[in-house]
Amino acid sequence: MCRWMAYFGDPVLAADLLFRPDHSVIDQSLNSRLGATTTNGDGFGLGWYGAGPEPAVYKSTHPAWSDPNLRELAQQVRTHLLFAHVRASTGTAVQRSNCHPFRHGRWLWMHNGQIAEFPTLKRDLVLAVDPGLYPSIEGSTDSEVLFFLALTFGLEDDPFEAVARAVGLVEDVARAHGVENAVQMTVATANGDCLWGFRYSTEGRSRSLYYSQDVAQLRRLHPDVAVLKGLGPETRLIVSEPLLNLPGAWTGVPEGSAGIVRPGTDEIRPFVPIPAG
């Protein structure tokens, strides 16, 4: 399993998110408190939106805690939307193409969890990917296949429905193969303008996921916390584990839920897979 963080708000220095918090994603790569594994050292990745039309990514198979290039890069990258992911492989190879986040056009995607018995289901799932999208699959993970299934089902038009249809297909294929509890996932995806998050598992016992509360409220609760003073009113984080121990700062994403973070009003709603039939 893995740990991840997604930031949306006023442009900030990546280093302030990756290294400054007491329990940052970098710390979680060594000392996860809520994950299925304590250490997440099978590679890492960043994805961010900057001056170009598409997001940039930086990935490495090294552990996040020991990559000096990551610290150098983070001191220079300033962005309004950042993905960070530290990986613990569930069976696929430790290679750059298997590190998150995955990118296609303007879209980023990262995942914590797994598709149960993926080698058994892989052929049927890959064959369901749009033929025009298939050549863009670079790695061998279930996470990337789930991304391309969501793209196949219209991620660019309606992420809520597209992910629901992708998960519904996985569960249908799993039932046909006699595989139980097929999907375990927390997912983040973004297009540069909005950020979507999902928490779902077939068995109803999903991995941890939290979102940050309104910044103005947090400043009132914690007026002496310096890091809060530099955050804009639109700031939101979605994280596998809280980055700071601030009472009232974090709310758990409900089981079986999906949400959108965007300028103005955010939204959270129930997430229900849509069967393929």
Secondary structure, DSSP 8 states (H G I E B T S, - for coil): --EEEEEEEEEEEHHHHHTSSTT-HHHHHHH-SSSSSS---S-EEEEE--SSSS-EEEEESS-GGG-HHHHHHHTT-EEEEEEEEE---SSS--SGGGSS-EEETTEEEEEEEEETTHHHHHHHHHHTS-TTTGGG--S--HHHHHHHHHHHTTTTT-HHHHHHHHHHHHHHHHHHTT--S-EEEEEEEE-SS-EEEEEEETTS-----EEE--HHHHHHH-TT-HHHHT--TT-EEEESS-SS--TTSEEE--TTEEEEE-SS--EEEE-------
